Amino acid sequence: MIYYKHMLWACTAALFTGWVLTYDQGLCSETVTRHSCNWTCMLLTLQWPGSFCISLNNKSICKIPQNIQNWTIHGLWPVHTGHCCDCWPIFHSHLQEIEPVLSQLWPSLLKGKNYFLFWREEWIKHGTCAGCEETMGSPVYYFQAAIKLRKLFDIDSILENAGIKTSCDVSYKYDEISGVLTPLFGHNYDLQCVTDKKGREAWIQLKFTLYRNQTLGCHKQEGQKFNTMSWLSSSGHPCPKNTTIFYFPINYEHPNEPCN
């Protein structure tokens, strides 16, 4: 029992000192790898539920709850972190106070995907790296930071005020959308699209580059790295500039074919 406690302490200590011990049968082994707490940039990725299901290979697993009507959070991801610490636990009780707003702004859109297990995966994969920053130095701080950023970047109101509305019939030029976003966010964002079975480009995601202090922007050299990897493991591709983009409405009954 003493050995188990020692290893848990070692893993926790390693996270805060910039090192992480790799996992071996559920425990941290003595193999040491470098864990980068020196990351500079994060990605805040917002997704549009109306197009989300189009991006899935197995579209039957998609489900959009009736209470989801706005842009949701896909993730808050530190960039170029290396391995994060598997030893920093998260429990349901950590998120109970913010669970109502988290369920609204960062839901799982997959059938049978328990919300807490979904959030737990995000914490283990990304949040433990973000925890190197004091303002995100616990599970609840990390998710509170994501909520704060989502509310700060009120995309729904921005688009509505600009007259960009969901439609199966009306599409928008890339410059029409960027013309609304660039004055507010500079060039610190990327538009992502998916192609539906009719060949239409549907807007699915909006990615923001942030410093670790959660402000917009990124060092030039980090920005170059970001541009080369920001689409990896992504739900879509950069929206093309030579064709129009559809902003599909949410179809709760047929989410995988919102505009069939």
Rosetta blueprint (number, residue, H / E / L):
1 M L
2 I H
3 Y H
4 Y H
5 K H
6 H H
7 M H
8 L H
9 W H
10 A H
11 C H
12 T H
13 A H
14 A H
15 L H
16 F H
17 T H
18 G L
19 W E
20 V E
21 L E
22 T E
23 Y E
24 D E
25 Q L
26 G L
27 L E
28 C E
29 S E
30 E E
31 T E
32 V E
33 T E
34 R E
35 H L
36 S L
37 C L
38 N L
39 W L
40 T L
41 C E
42 M E
43 L E
44 L E
45 T E
46 L E
47 Q E
48 W L
49 P H
50 G H
51 S H
52 F H
53 C H
54 I H
55 S H
56 L L
57 N L
58 N L
59 K H
60 S H
61 I H
62 C E
63 K L
64 I L
65 P L
66 Q L
67 N L
68 I L
69 Q L
70 N L
71 W L
72 T E
73 I E
74 H E
75 G E
76 L E
77 W E
78 P E
79 V L
80 H L
81 T L
82 G L
83 H L
84 C L
85 C L
86 D L
87 C L
88 W L
89 P L
90 I L
91 F L
92 H H
93 S H
94 H H
95 L H
96 Q L
97 E L
98 I L
99 E H
100 P H
101 V H
102 L H
103 S H
104 Q H
105 L H
106 W L
107 P L
108 S L
109 L L
110 L E
111 K L
112 G L
113 K L
114 N L
115 Y H
116 F H
117 L H
118 F H
119 W H
120 R H
121 E H
122 E H
123 W H
124 I H
125 K H
126 H H
127 G H
128 T H
129 C H
130 A H
131 G L
132 C L
133 E L
134 E H
135 T H
136 M H
137 G L
138 S L
139 P H
140 V H
141 Y H
142 Y H
143 F H
144 Q H
145 A H
146 A H
147 I H
148 K H
149 L H
150 R H
151 K H
152 L H
153 F L
154 D L
155 I H
156 D H
157 S H
158 I H
159 L H
160 E H
161 N H
162 A L
163 G L
164 I L
165 K L
166 T L
167 S L
168 C L
169 D L
170 V L
171 S E
172 Y E
173 K L
174 Y H
175 D H
176 E H
177 I H
178 S H
179 G H
180 V H
181 L H
182 T H
183 P H
184 L H
185 F H
186 G L
187 H L
188 N L
189 Y E
190 D E
191 L E
192 Q E
193 C E
194 V E
195 T E
196 D L
197 K L
198 K L
199 G L
200 R L
201 E E
202 A E
203 W E
204 I E
205 Q E
206 L E
207 K E
208 F E
209 T E
210 L E
211 Y E
212 R L
213 N L
214 Q L
215 T L
216 L E
217 G L
218 C L
219 H L
220 K H
221 Q H
222 E H
223 G H
224 Q H
225 K H
226 F H
227 N H
228 T H
229 M H
230 S L
231 W L
232 L L
233 S L
234 S L
235 S L
236 G L
237 H E
238 P E
239 C L
240 P L
241 K L
242 N L
243 T L
244 T L
245 I E
246 F E
247 Y L
248 F L
249 P L
250 I L
251 N L
252 Y L
253 E L
254 H L
255 P L
256 N L
257 E L
258 P L
259 C L
260 N L
